[in-house]
Amino acid sequence: MWRRALFSPKWNTRRFCTAAFRRTEDEGDWLYSSEWWGADSESEAHTVLRSMSDKGNGVVSIHAYPSSKPSDIHWPKTEKWLEQRYADINHGQERDACFRVLGYQWRALRFNDVTRQSTVKVMAAYKQSEPNSIFLMQQAHCVAAPYVKSMISVGLATIASSTFDLVGAVCGEKPMHILCIGHGGGTLPLFLASKIQGSIVHIVEIDPLVISASVRAMGFPAFSVMASADQRALPKPSIIDEVMWRGIHERLFLYESDAEKFVLNTSNTYDMIFIDAYDGDDIFPHKLWDVDSPFLKALDSRLHPEHGTVVVNLHADDDDDDDYAKSSDPSVSFFYKRLPMSGHVPKVCQAYKDALVRNRNPSEGCGVVFTVSVPWVCNISMVVCRGIGMNNRECSRDGIVNGIISKAVGVENVLKLPFSWLDYMKTDFKVV
């Protein structure tokens, strides 16, 4: 989840200094945020799902907004792609299968009609011979939320600067085991699975309603849902799933489970762990950052000892809390009342440092913890990496930054990202 920044002069100076270098070809660029966040877009929104959660998330709803990109002149190309994929899977048995794109929408997952948990772009299409069978495909390349881009950028750039061969994983030459705690609409795990051919992505989500909503209304692959630890809910993917997700949905495993319970019971070792797990009251659960909790103790043993990297999405401890308290925007005043703002980030950082990198064997790498502010919104990405910190020079702020940036550009090119990693690594970089 993320909070929009108040656009005060102070905030503008601090957050918008990189805006001139944004890449307009990125469909998830903040440039388009008015379509799915701005007040004007609310009049065009309609609710496609609404239900009450029994897992503490209150009212779970999905709101749809019109999308201006891609324009309809590009739709025939997508239709041809769908038809070719269908023909390949059917080995040419149905040569005249025709697909039609209905359009594209932004879809936002909300808790209690206020908290924006996730925003995705979906494509709606159908097969002409089955006009009533409309299917949704989440656009894996389109990452709208700046905090998700930050988690991706700083997380992958950091592990690339360690001993882990990220380029090999991207090309499918070696496996990369990833755990995502908190699912939302599934933007992060779907992006990772689609961009990193060697990735095996486990996702943990406590609320079955969120899982159902992401599949039914946000175009997340249905075949990813797990019925148990070793069995999928669907015995095999549908042919449409194969058309849309061939080579991707087989590497996604979506579990309905409490994060603490999952980490305690699994025997897997993960190269990367992403944590974005705010509840219906917009609170980061205390048990996920209590240094004495079973969760962090188990996480210590589940994280790869040599290069294991953890990325956590946090709300920023903002200096301008009074501005939030006085804001006329009801969503901002709601956040201000609900969030445990003061001193929140340092406590979480210290807990993860104590649990994951303190008192480790120097031969394994000391490990570092750092934070980076997210442009445009009031979030912070905290990163823990065990593969950095073999000497004092490397542990310095400049040493860490230079090491990460030296790897970032090359890996960014291999991944063919539509956005620049550097935009998400150069604001308020602080070593804990």
N, C-alpha and C positions, 0 to 999 in steps of 0.2 A: 504494500500500500504506500501511497505517497501523498504529500500535502503540497498544494500550490503555494509558491512564494508570494508574499505581499510585495507589490511593485513600488517600494519606497526608493528614493534616490540612492540611499546607501546600498540597497539590495541590487539595484540596477548596475551600479558601478562594479559590484563584486561578482555578479552572475552573468552579465551579458557581454563581457569583454571578448568572448569567443564567437559571438553570433555571426560576425561578418564572414566567418570561414565555414559556415554550415553548408552541407552538400544538399542542394535542392532536389536531387534525384531520389533522396531517401523518403519513401512514402510515410515513414514514421517520424519525420522531422517535426520538431516543436512548432515549426511554421504552420502546421496543420492542426495544432491543438485546439484552435477555436472551433473546429468541426465537432470535437467530442468533449470539450470542456467549457468553452465560452458560453456565456449566458444566452447568446443568440441561438445557439444550437439546441437549447433545452426545448424551445417551442417546436422543433422539428423531430424531437425524440419520441419514440414509442416503446413501451415495455413489452418485451417478448417472453419474459419469464419472471415469475414472482412467487415466492414460497417462504414459509417460516422454517428456520433451521432449529433443530433440537440439539445442536452442538455449541450453543452460545454465540452464534453469529447473527442472531436476530432475523430480520427480513432479508432474504437473499433475492436480489433482482438483477435482471440484465436489461439494459436500455440500448436501443439501436439508434444510430445517427447516420445520415447520408454521408458518403465519402466522395470527394471530388476526383480521387486518383485510384486506379488508373482510369482514364477516360475511355469511352466506348469505342474509340478507334483502335484500341489495343485488344479488345475482347476477342475478335476473330483469331488472333494468334494463340490465345489461351484455349479457345475451343479446338483448334487444330492439335494443340498439345494433348488435351484430354482424349481426343479421338485416336491419336497415335499411341498413347499409353494403353488405351482400351484394346486396340488392335494387337499390340504386343502381348498383352496378358492373355487374350483369347486366341493367340496364334493365328490371327487373320480369319477366324471362323465367321465373324460378323463384320464384313467389310464396310457396310454402309451405316454403321453406328454414328449418329450425329449428336453432338452436345451443344447446348446453348447456355451462355452466361446471362444470368438475370441482372447481375450488378454486384456492387461492393458496398459494404457497410462497416462502420465502426461499431463495436459492441463493448459496452462497459459493464463490468461486474461490480455491484454495490452491495454493501451491508447497511441495513437500516436507512436506505434511500439517500445516504449522505456519503459515507466512506467509500471512496473509489479504490477498489482492490486491484482491478486489472482492466486494461483496455487492449483490444485486439482488432485487427481488420479481417473480415471474412468475405469470401467469394461465394455467391449463391449460383448454382447451375443445375441443369437437369438434362436427362437424356431424352431426345425428342420422341422416341418410341414409348417412353414412360413419363409423360408430362407432369404427372402428379407426384413423381418421386424426386423432390427437390433435395439436394444435398448441400452442406456447407463445408467449405475448406478454409481453415484458418491460414492466413498468409504468414508463413514461418519467417520470411525475410523482413517482415514489417514489425519493427520494435518501436512502439510509440512512447512508452513511459521512460523518461530520462533516467530514472533510478535503475531500471533494468539494463539499459545501455551501459550505465556506470558499472554495475555488477559484472557484466560480460567483459567490458574493456579492462578494468583493473584486475579482475580475477584471472582471465586468460593471459594477459600480458605478464602478470606476476609469475604464474606457474611456468610460462615460457622462459622466464629469466632464471629459473631454477634448473635442476638436473633433468626435468621431465621433457621428453621429446614431443612437444605439442604439434609440430609440423607433421611428424609421423602419424600421430593420432588423427589429425585433420585429413590426411590422405588415406586413412584406413590401413596403414601399415602396422599399427599397434593399437591395442585396446586402451580406452580411457574410461575409467569407472567414475561416474558422477552421481551424487545424491542431491536432490532438490527437496528441501523441507518447506512446505507451503506450495500450493499449486495455483490457486487463483484461476485465471483463464488458460494457463499453460504456456504463456509466451516464452519464458526462459527455457524450460526443458525442450520445447519444440524447436526453438532456434538452435540449441546446442546439438540436438540429434540430427538436424538437417545440415548443419555446417561442419560437424566433426564426424567423419565417416566411421571412425573407430570408437565412437562414444557408445557407452551402455548407460542409460539414464534411468535411475530409480527415483520416483517421485512419491513423497509422503504427504497425504492430505487427510486431516481428521474428519472433515465434514463430507458425508456422502452426497449432500445436496450440491456442494460446490463441484464435486466430480461430475455429477449428472449434468449440471448447468454447463460446464465447459464442453462436454461432449454434445449435448442436445442443441445448445444455442450459441456456442462459440467455436464450433468447427474443430475441436480437438479429436485426434484419432480414437475411435471407440475401441479398437483392438488393444490399446495400451492398458485398459482397465484390468486389474488383477482381482480374481475371486479369492485367492489365498496366496500364501507365500510362493508357491511354485506352479500355480495354475491360473490361466487367464479366464476372464468372465465369458469371453466368446471363444468357441472351439477353433474358429478360423476367421480371418478377416473377410468382409464382403468384397465383391469384385470392385465396387466403387472405392472402398478403402484401399484396395491394391492399386487402383488407378491413381489415387491422390497421394498415397504415402509409401509406395513400394520402396523398400530399403530403409525406411525411417521408422514406421510403427513397430517393426520387430525389435527395435532397440529402445523402446519406451516401455516402462513398467510402472503403472500408476496404482499405488497401494492406498487403501483406506485404513489409516492407522494413526494413533497418537505418536508424535515424533519421538518422545522419550521411550515409549514401548518398542518402537521399531528399531531404534539404535541399540537398545539393550539386547534385543533378540537376534539381530542379524550378525552374521559372521563375515560379512563382506568388508573388504578394505577399499576405501575410496581415494582416488587421486584428488578430486575436488568435491567440496560440499558447499552448496548455496543455501542460505537460510533467509526466508522472507515469510514470517509467520505471525502476522498481526491478527488478533481476534476481532469479534464483532464490536467490541468497545474500543478498537484501535489501540490495543495494548500489546506490547511484546511480552509474552508470558515469562514470568519471573523464573520458572523452572528451566527455561532455555538459556539463562545467563547467570544462574546461581552457581558459583564455583564449587559448592559442596553438593550440587544436585547429581543424581545418577546420570542425567543426560550428558553433562559435560565430561564426566568421568568416562562414560562409555564412548563418547565422541573421540576422546583422546586415543582410545585403542582402535577405533574404526578408521582413523585418518592415517594415510600412508606416512611412515616414519621419516622418509627422506625428502619428499617433495610435497607432501599433503598440503593443500591450500583450502582455506575456508573463507567465504565471502558472506557478510551479513548486511542486510538492509536495515538501516536505523533512521528514525526521525532525528533531525538535528536539534541540539540544544541551542535554540536561537537566542541572540542577544536582545532581540526586540519583542519579547513576550508581551510587553505592554501594548504594542501595536496590534498584536493578535487579540488581546483581550478587548480592545476598543473597536475592533473592526466591525463594520456594518454587514460584512458578508457572513451569513449564518453558518456556512460550512466552516469558515475559519474560526468563528467563536466556538463552534462545537468542538473542533480539534483542540482548541486552547483549554477548554474545560476538562477534556477527557485525558489528554496526554500527560504522563509524568515527565515533564520536560527537563527541569533543572537537574544537571548532573547525571543525566541518564546515560549519555554516550560514554563518558569516562568509566563509569561502573561496569558497563558491558565489556568495554575494551580490556579493562583490567582482569575481569573474570575469564575471558577467553585466553588472555596472555598467561595467567596463572595455570589454567587447565591444560593448555596445548603446547606452550613453548618453554615455560619456566622449568629449571632444573633438569633439562634434557641432557643426554650425553653429547658433549661437543663434537664427537666424531660423526654424529647424525646431522649436525647443523643446528645452530642455536635456535633459529627461527626469528621472525620479526612480526610485529603487529603495526599496522598503519591505517589511517583513515583519509578519505578524500571526499570533499563536498561535491554534491551532484548539482550541475548547472540547472537553472530554471525552477527547481523545486527545493523544498526544505528537507532533504534527505542526505544521509551520509552512508558511504560504503566503507565498511570496516573489513580489512583483509588480514588474515593470519596465514603465513607461509613458513613451512618448516625447511624449505630448500634454499633459503637465503639467510646469510648471517654467519658464515664460516670465519670471518675476521672482522676486526673493529671497523676497518674502512668500509667494508660492505654494509655494516650495520648503520652507518651514518645516513642522514637524510639524503644527501647528495649521491652517496654511493648507491642507495636503493633506487632512487629516481633514475639515475643514469643507467643502471643495470636493466631496469624494466623498459625504459624507452629504447634502449639499444636493440631489444628483441621485439618490441611492439610493432614497429613499422613493417618488418618482414613478415610477421605472422598475420598482420592485418591484411596484407596483400594476398597471402595464401588463402585466407578466409573469404576474400572478396567482399568485405563489409561495405554497406552503403553509408556508413557514418565513420567519423574519425575517432580512433581510440584516444588520441591526445587531448581532445576536448573534454574527456572525462577523467583525466589523470593529473591535470595541472592546477586544480583549484583547491587551495587549503590543504595541501598534502602534509600530513603530520605523522611522524613516527611516535608510537606509544612507548 
